Amino acid sequence: MENEIEIHRLFEDLNSAYGFDFTEYAKSSAIRRVSYFMEIHKIPTLPDLTRVLLRNENVFASFVQEFTVNVTEMFRDPGFYESLRANVIKKLSSYPVIKIWIAGCSTGEEAYSTAIWLEEEGLLDRSIIYATDLNPRVVFMAKKGVYNEELMQLYSKNYKEAGGKHSLSDYYRADFGSVIFDNRLKKHMVFSVHNLVADTSFNEFQLILCRNVLIYFNQDLQNRVFKLFHDSLCTFGYLGLGSKESMLFSDNRHDFVEVDRMRKIFKRRY
Ligand SMILES: C[S@@+](CC[C@H](N)C(=O)[O-])C[C@H]1O[C@@H](n2cnc3c(N)ncnc32)[C@H](O)[C@@H]1O
């Protein structure tokens, strides 16, 4: 399809200009996101889009924002979090220091959810959560830990459904239509920009969560990222994926065992 070739060329140009490589993102969703961006910004053709993006860094930042879908929730898929607590978090108590990587953390909700689980299991004080994303704008927001108060209704419902022991409001304070999550959670988190396409591992972890990110990558890129995760986990370290993601076709599938097939939780074999 002509569009596919043109979009590939656009991605190559963006990679040369800005160092963001989208060439191995899944084609159908990439085409959809690019078309949507052109529509809302009234850009008629792909060569026009290429010119605008190469000329203007701010437009490129908006493009990254649009292209990398940032939808997230606290305790997203409560059944996943219920299983994570029972099958993973409780088992981490044998480690003197617990290191967790949340890859593709978006605005940070997943990192705060994980910190709350660690706190409720009495493990937060010896834990460090590294939360990373390729998009600097969402990393900035994640670091602040400030969310619209209206979101708390859904987040509290998720928390309760996942088996939360208290009230979610015990972990934040309200502030004129926003809520600010507590420093006692934040001080165990390190937020930074990290690109799964280009950057390497930066530590050894007991748990990696990378949920609803790989779904946007093609199979080759998914294979490379699974290898990166395998190399970044300690022996018997855990990996949690999104509900629509699978390791079934990955080159690394034999290096992991299933901990909870339905909830997409795996464990590094050796
Ligand atoms: C749909 S959100 C998922 C957020 C969260 N993990 C969740 O499940 O709720 C996908 C996130 O992946 C990030 N992302 C996309 N490509 C990435 C890459 N190459 N490296 C790191 N993060 C990436 C996006 O910026 C976005 O914040």
The ligand as a Tripos MOL2 file, in Angstrom:
@<TRIPOS>MOLECULE
LIG
   27    29     1     0     0
SMALL
NO_CHARGES

@<TRIPOS>ATOM
      1 C1         -1.3770    2.8410   26.4190 C.3       1 LIG1
      2 S1         -0.0750    3.4840   27.3820 S.3       1 LIG1
      3 C2          0.0430    2.2560   28.6410 C.3       1 LIG1
      4 C3          0.2770    2.8460   29.9970 C.3       1 LIG1
      5 C4          0.3230    1.8380   31.1420 C.3       1 LIG1
      6 N1          1.4160    0.9170   30.9860 N.3       1 LIG1
      7 C5         -0.9790    1.0910   31.2750 C.2       1 LIG1
      8 O1         -1.0520   -0.0860   30.9360 O.co2     1 LIG1
      9 O2         -1.9660    1.6880   31.7120 O.co2     1 LIG1
     10 C6          1.3480    3.1590   26.3420 C.3       1 LIG1
     11 C7          2.5930    3.9290   26.7930 C.3       1 LIG1
     12 O3          3.7230    3.3710   26.1130 O.3       1 LIG1
     13 C8          4.6080    4.4180   25.8200 C.3       1 LIG1
     14 N2          5.5210    4.0080   24.7420 N.ar      1 LIG1
     15 C9          5.2550    3.8770   23.4080 C.ar      1 LIG1
     16 N3          6.3660    3.5440   22.7430 N.ar      1 LIG1
     17 C10         7.3610    3.4470   23.6740 C.ar      1 LIG1
     18 C11         8.7480    3.1500   23.6060 C.ar      1 LIG1
     19 N4          9.3440    2.8830   22.4400 N.pl3     1 LIG1
     20 N5          9.4800    3.1550   24.7420 N.ar      1 LIG1
     21 C12         8.8970    3.4260   25.9340 C.ar      1 LIG1
     22 N6          7.5920    3.7410   26.0780 N.ar      1 LIG1
     23 C13         6.8260    3.7390   24.9520 C.ar      1 LIG1
     24 C14         3.6930    5.5580   25.4200 C.3       1 LIG1
     25 O4          4.3330    6.8120   25.4880 O.3       1 LIG1
     26 C15         2.5370    5.3990   26.4050 C.3       1 LIG1
     27 O5          2.7150    6.2070   27.5520 O.3       1 LIG1
@<TRIPOS>BOND
     1     1     2 1
     2     2     3 1
     3     2    10 1
     4     3     4 1
     5     4     5 1
     6     5     6 1
     7     5     7 1
     8     7     8 2
     9     7     9 1
    10    10    11 1
    11    11    12 1
    12    11    26 1
    13    12    13 1
    14    13    14 1
    15    13    24 1
    16    14    15 ar
    17    14    23 ar
    18    15    16 ar
    19    16    17 ar
    20    17    18 ar
    21    17    23 ar
    22    18    19 1
    23    18    20 ar
    24    20    21 ar
    25    21    22 ar
    26    22    23 ar
    27    24    25 1
    28    24    26 1
    29    26    27 1
@<TRIPOS>SUBSTRUCTURE
     1 LIG1         1 GROUP 0 **** ****
